[in-house]
Amino acid sequence: MRLAVVLVLMLLPGILAAQDSSAATSSEEESFRVYTEAPRLFLNARRLRLLKRERERESIRWQQFELLMTGGAAMPEPGFANALFYRVTGDAQAARRAIEWALTSDADIRQQAIVYDWCSDALTAPQSESLRAKLTQSLERTAQAADLPTVRSRALAAIALAGEDADLAERVLRGIVLEWWRSSVSQDLKRGRVPFQPDDTLALLELLHATRDNLKIDLRDSAPRFFKNLPAFELLRHYPSPWPAAENEYRIPMYSGKRDPDIRQSVLARAAELALVAYDANATEHQFVQGWLIHDRFLMRSPFGIPYEFLWANPYQPGLSYSHMPLSFHDPEKEGGVLLARSTWDEDASWFGYVDGQIQSFTQGRRTELSLEALEQPLRLGSIAVTSRLDLTVGPEAPEMFYFIGLKPRASYEVEVEGEEKREEQADAGGILALKLPLRAEKPVRIRVRPRSSNHK
C-alpha cells in the first residue's frame, strides 16, 4: 500500500504536466480565423434554403414580410429588413435601399455589418470601400466596450470584414471569445452573476450563432448551467395574459413601472426565443420553447417584428407542449435572486415574479408590484407558496414547498417545526430559502437567523 502511494506521488507531476500540455494544445488548435464565405451572418446554407422555401410556398410569414417590403412600409431596422429581403429574392432595389441606409447611418454597427455581409455582391467598389472603412472605424471606436449588444455588434462587424481583413477579424474575435467571454462574462455566469439584462438575450443569441457558424466555437460550453436554465426562465418570466395589439397578440415579459408594456421588449423576447430554438432544436428544453412559439396568434406581423419572425422561425420543427414544463423556476445560484411561478399554464393563471429584488404578482389580468411586507401573508400558486414571514402556522392543506424571500444571501438559519428537532438551512445566493414542509397537522414553523448573522430585514 505504501509503495503504491509513493509511486502515485512520483507520477503525479508528470500526469499534471501532461494534462497542462493537452489543454495548451487544445487551446492552440482552436482557430479564430474565419474561412466561411458570405453570407457569413446567420444565413448559413441550411437556413437560406429554408427561407427560400418559405417564399416558394408563400407561407404566412413570407406573405406578411413581402407585403410590408413591397408596400413601402417604414421599417424600424431598414438595413436589416432590406438586406434580408434582397438575400431571399435578389431584388436589386432592396439591396440599393439597404446599402444607401448603411452608408448614411453611423449609429448601428450591427445593421451595417449585416448589409455589408448580405449585400456584398451588390456593392460597387467605392461603396464597399466606404462601408468597410465605417466598420473598421467602428471597431476601433468600440474597442473598450464591454456591454453585450456592442460586443455582439463588434463580432458581427469582424466576421463581415473577414474576407478583406482576416488579421483584423481574427484579432477582434480572439479578444471577444478569450478575454471578454471566457475570462469575464462566462465566469460571472458560473458564479450566478448575469452581467446583462433579459432584453439583451437576442444579442446573446446572435453572438452565439455568429461564432458557431464561423469559428465552430459553442460559447455555451463555458457556462452550461446558465444556458440549461435559460429556456425555463424565458418562458416563465412572461405574464400569463397576452396583450392584444392591432397586428397580433404579444406575450409580455416582466417589466417595472406604472405604464403599458413596451411592445419592443416583447418583440425582442420572442425573437430571442426563435433564435434559441434555431441554435439547438434537439434540446428538450428548446423543444418546449418551440411548443410555446408555434401558435400563429403570436406570429409577429409588425414592421419591427416580421423580419425576425421570418428569419428565425421554423414552422416545420415539431415542438413539445410547454404545458408539461414545471410551473416554477428557482435558481439558487443567481445573485439578486430569481423565483418565477404560475398556478397553471392557462392564460387566466396567477403569476409571481421575484427577480433581482423586484417583486410582482399578476392575477385576474392585473399586474401588481409588491413589497416584502405585502408577502407576510403567504401567496400560494399551485404546489408552492411564497412568503417573507418567518413565523407561520402550516397545516396539511398547505403546499409542500415554501419559498421564504428577502433573507440574507447565503446566511444560515435555524428552522424549528413544533415537535421536530431543529435543523439548520442556508439561504441561497439571492436570499431565498426553499423548504419542503409536508405536515399532517397544523404546526407552527419558526425560522431564526443564527446568532453569528444579522437579521434579514
N, C-alpha and C positions, 0 to 999 in steps of 0.2 A: 504494500500500500504506500509506504514512504517513498519507495523507488518511483512509483507511478507519479506521485506529486512532484518529485524532483524533475522527472522527465517533462511534465507539463510546464513547469516553471522555466525549464531550459528552452522549450519550443515556443513559448508564448510570444517573445519578441519577434520571432520570425513569422508567426501567424499574423500578428498585428501589422507587421511591415507589409506582408503580402496583401492584407485587406486594404491598407492605405494605398498600395500600388495599384490594386484593382480599381479602387474608387477614383484615383487620379487618372487612370487610363480611360475609365468610363467618361469622366468629365472632359478629357482631352478629345475623345472621339465625338462628343456632342458638337454639332456644327451649327453655326449661326449664319451661314451663307445661304442666300435664297437662290435656288436654281429653278423654281417654277416659272412658267410663262404666264403672261397676262391673259385673262383677268386673274389676279392672284388673291383678291379680297372677296371672300365669301362665296364667289361664284365658281366653285370647282366644277369639273365636268359633269358630275352627277347632279348637282343642284341646277346647273344651267339646262340640262336636259329636262329636268322636272318642270322648270318654269316654261320652257318652250312647249312642253306637252300640255301644260295648263292653258297656254294660249291656243293651241290647236283644238283642244276640247272645249274652249270657250267656257271655262269654269267661272263660277260666280265671282271669285277673286279677280280673275283676269278681266272680266267684263267691267267690274267697278273701276279697276285701275285704268283700263283703256278709256272708259267714259270720261274720267276726270282729266286724263292727259290730252286726249283729242279735243275735249271741250274747252280747253284753256283755263282750267281751274287754277287758282293761286295755290301752289304747293308750298307748304311751310319750309320744306327742305328741297329746293329746286334742283340743286346739283345731284343729290342722291336720287330723286324721283326721275329726272330726265335721263340720267346715265343708266339707270335700271331699265327704263323703257327702251332706250337705244340698244342695250345689250341683248334684249329679248327680241326686238323687232327689226333692228338695223335701220330704224328711222333716222335719217340724216338731220332732220330738223330738231329732233330731241337731243342729238349729240351737240348740235350747234348751241342750243339753249343751255345745256349743261356746261359746255366749255366757256361760253360768254359769262355765265354766272361765276364760274370758278376763277376766271381771270380778273374779275372786277370786285371780288369779295376777299377780304383779308382776315375775317374772323374765324372761319370754320375750317380748320386743318383737316378734319375728318372727311368732310364732303369734298374738299379739294383733292385729297388723296384718292377717294373713290372715283371722281371724274377722271383724274389722270390715269388711273388703272383701267377703268371700264371703257373709256373713250380713247384709249391710246392710239387705235388705228384711225381715228377721225381727226386727230390733232395735226395741224400743219407744223412744220419745223419751228417757225417763230413762236407759235402757241405752246408747243411742247417745251421749248427752252424757257419761256416766260413762266409757265406753271411749275416747271421743275425748280426754277430759281425761288419762286414763292415757297415751295415746300421745303427746300433746303434752308432758307432763311427762318422759316417757322421752327424747324428742328433746332437750329442754333438758338433761337429766342427762348425756346421752352426747355432747354437742356436741363435746367434745375427743377423742373416741375415734378411734383410727387403725387398730385391728385389723380385718381383713376381715369376720369374722362380725358384729361390731357395726355396721360401716358398711353392710353389706348390710341388716341389720335396720332401720337408720335410713332407708335408701332405701325399703324396703317400707312403713314407717310413714308417710313423707311422701307416697308415692303413694296410700296408702289414705285419707289425710286431704285429698287434693287437692280433693274436691268441697265440703268445708266450710271449708277454709282454704287457698285457692290460693296466697296470698302465702307462707305458711309452707312449703308443699311446694316452691314454686319456689326459695326461698332455700336450703333444705336440699339439694335436688337439684343446684343450681348449684354449691354448695360441694363436694359429693361428686365431681361429674364434673370440674370445672375444677381445683380445688385438691388434692383427695385423689388422684384417679385420674391425671389428665393431668400435673399438676405434680410428683407424687411417685411413686406406685406404678408407673405405666407407664414412667417414666424409669428406675426401678430395674430393671424387667424388660428394658428395652433394653440396660442395662449388664450383664445376666446375674445380677442380684440378684433373688431371689424372696422378697419380704417377707411370705410366709405359708407355711403348711405344706401338704403334699399333702392332708391331711384337710379343708382349707378349700376344696377345689375346688368342692364343691357350693354353698357360699356364693357363690363367684365366679360360677358359672353362674346362680344365682338373681338376682344383681345384673345380669348381662348381659341375661337375659330381661326383667326389670322395666324397665330403662332403654330397651331397644329397643322393647318393646311400647307404652310410654307417652310416650317422648320421641323415638322414631325415631333414636336415637343408638346406634351399634355401638361399644362400648368396645374391641373387638378392634383397631380401626383404629390405636390408639395404641401397640400392642405386637404387630405381626403375627408376628414370629419366634417369640415365646413361644407364641402360640396355634397356630401351624403345627406346633410340636413337641409340643404338649400331648397329642394322641391317642396318639402312639407312646410317650411317657413313661408315660401312664396304663396302657396295656396291658402294657408290659414291666416295670413295677415290681411286678407280681404274680408270686408263686412259681408254678411250673408245676403243682404238685399241688394240687387243690382240697381244701377242708376239709368233711368230711361232718357236717352238723348235723342235728337232728331234723326241721326243717321243709324244708330244701333244702340243696344244696351251695353253698359260697361259694368264690370266688377270693379269695386272701389277699394284700393288698398288703404290701410290705416294712415290717417293724417291728423294733424292737430289744428286747432283754431276754430273759431265760430264762423264758418263760411261754407259755401258749397264746395264739393270736391273739385280738384284740379284734374280735368279730363286728360291733360297731357301726361300726368303721372300714371293714369290708368292705361294709356296707350303704351307708355314705356314698360309698364309691368307686363302687359300681355306680350309685347314684342320680345321681352327678355324670356318669357316662358316658351314662346315659339322657338327662339334661338336655342334654348336649353334642350328641348326635345330634338331639334335638328343636330345638336352636337353629339348626343348619345341616345338614340331611340331605343336601345335594347335594355337599358337600366330599368328595373321595375319601378323605381320612384319616378322616372321620367315618363313611363307609360301611364301612370296615374295623372301626371300633368297633361299628357295628350288627351286623356279622357275628359279633363277639365276644359280643354281648348276647342274640341271639335263641334260644339253647339253653334249653329250658324247665327243664332240671335246675338252672339257676342262677336261675330266677324266684324272687323274694323272696316268701315266704309268711308271714313273721313279723309280729306287730303293729307293729313298728317299720318294717319294710321295705315291706310291701304298699301303704301309701298312696303312697309314692314310685314303686313299680313301676307302680301303676295310673295315677298322674298323668302320668308322663313316657314310658312305653313306647309304642311304635307298632309293633305286630306286623305291620302291613301294609307297613311300609317295607322294601324289599329292602336287603340288605347285601352286602358283598364278603367273601370268605373271608379272615380275618386270617392264614391260613397263607401268603399271598403277601406279607405285610409283611416288612421286614427283621428279622433276628433280633437286631440290636443297635441301641442308641441312645446317641449321644455328642453332647453339646452343648458345643463348645469355648468358648463364651462364658459358661457357667454358673460363677459364683464358688462355690467349695467343691467343684466337680467333680461330674459325673454321667456314669456309664457303666453301662448295663444291657445284659445279653446273655443269651441262652439257646442251647442247642445245636440244638434243634428246637422246633416248636410243639406237640409231643406232651406229654402230662401227665407222662411219666417223664423229661423232658428235664433236663439240668443247667442251672443258672442262676447268674448272677453279678450282684451289685449294688454299685456304688460311688457313694454319694450324700452329699455334704457331709462327706466324710471317713469315713463309716461304710462298712465293707466286709463283705459277706456272700456266702456261696455256698449253693446248695441243690442237693442231689443225693441220689438214692435216697430221697426223701421226708424228708430231714433238712436242717434249716436250721442253718448254722454261721456265727458271727461271727468274722471274720478280722482279723489284724494285717498290716501291711506285710511283716513278716519271713516270714509264712506264704506270701507270694506270691513269694518269691525263686525258687522253682521255678515256671516259667510254668504258668498254668492255661489249658487250652485248651477253647474252646467253639465247635465247628464251624469256621468260617473265621477265627476270631480267637484271639489269646492275650493274657493279661493277666499282667503281672509287675511286681515292684518292683526287680528285679535289673538293674543297668546293665552287667554283663559276662556275656555268654552266647554259646553257640555255636548258630547257626541253620543248619539243613540243608534240603534240598529237600522233606522231608516235613512241614516246619513250615508253619503257616498264613502267608499273605502279610501279614496285618495284625497288628501287635503294639501293645498299649497299655501304656506304662510309666507307672505311677501313683506318687503320693507325691512328685513333684518340686516344685520351687519355682514357683509360678504365674508365667507369662509370662517365665520366665528362659530365656536362650539356652544351648543345649547343643551340643557337638561330637559328631557321630556318625561313628564310624570302623568301616567294614566292611573286613576284610582284602582287600587287592588293589584297593580302590577309593579314590578321593580323599575326604578328609574333607569333611563338609558340616555346615553349621550349621542347627539346627532349634530351634524355640521351643515350650516347654510352653504349654499353654492356660491359661485363667483359673482352672481347677481343679487345676492341677499335673499334667495328663495330657499325655503325648507320644505321638501316634499316628504309627506308622511302617509303611510298606509295605516288606517285606523279601523280595522274590521271588528266592530264591537257588537255583542249580542244583547247588551242592555245599556241604558243611558249611564254614562260615566263622565265625570269632569276630566278635562285634559288641560294640563298646565305646562307651559314652556318657559323656561327661565334661562337667561344668558348665564354662562358660567362666571364665577366671581372675577376671574382674571380679565374678562372682556367688559366693554362698556355696553350700555343699553342701546337697543336698536332704534329707538325713536328719538 
